[in-house]
Amino acid sequence: MGRELRRVPANWEHPKNDKCSYQPMYDEFYEDVMDEWIENHKKWLNGTHPDLIDNPKLKEEYPFYAMYDGGPPDIEYYQTIIK
């Protein structure tokens, strides 16, 4: 794991989870990650998701993409600055 310097507002504090531990911050914008997740959700519904093409029986066990993937991305872990 590498280190990265980011410019943040003077009063910014690194977010913590419910256990008061620092929570990870991914170097991606929430909007981009959510767009990708929605696209995968649509592919799952119409049966064109790559994982379904390789194993169509997954749809029987996981009728919805959120069940298979663990739900949409959590906004708390991503950059939310509007590009």
N, C-alpha and C positions, 0 to 999 in steps of 0.2 A: 504494500500500500504506500503510495506516495503522499507527499504533502503539497498543498497549494495555498497560495495567498490570495485572498479575495478582498476587494474593497467593500466595506459595509458601513452603514450609518454609525455614528459615534455611540449611540445608545443601544445598539444591537446586542442581544445576548443569544448565545447558541441555545437552541431549543433542547429541552429535556423531556424525557418520557414520564410516565406515571410513577416510576421508581426513582426519579430524580437523577437518572443516568443520561449522559449526552446521547441524543438520538442522531443517527447518521443523516447526512445531507448529501444527496446525490447530485452530481454535476450535470444535471439535465433540467430543462424547463418542464414544469408540470403540464403545460399546454401540449407540448410535443409528446410526452409520455402518455397522456390521456388520449390524444388523437390515435396513437398506435394501438392502445388498448381497445378503443372503440372499433377500430378497423378489424382487429382480431376477433372481437365479439361478433361483428357482422359476418365475418368469414365462418365462424363457428356455427352461427344460426343457419347459414345456407350450405354448410358442408364443405366449404372450400379451404378451410384452415389446414395448413400443412400437416399438423398432428393428426387430423381426422382423415386426411388422404392416406397417411401411413397406417392408421389404425382406426377404421370406421366404427368399431365397437365402442370406442371411447364415448361416443354420443349417447349410448344407452346408459352408461354409468354417470356421465356428466352432461345432462341435457342443456345446461347453460355454461357459457364460457367462464363466468364468475365462479362457478363451482369447480371448474377444472384449474383455473389460474389463481384462485384465492381472492378474487374480487378486484375492483379497480384500484389504481395507484392511490396512495394516501398523500394528499396535498402537503402534509406536514414534512415530508421527506424531500421535497423538490424545490427548486428555485421558482418563485412566483412572480418575478419581475416581468412586466409586459415587455415583450421584445419590440 
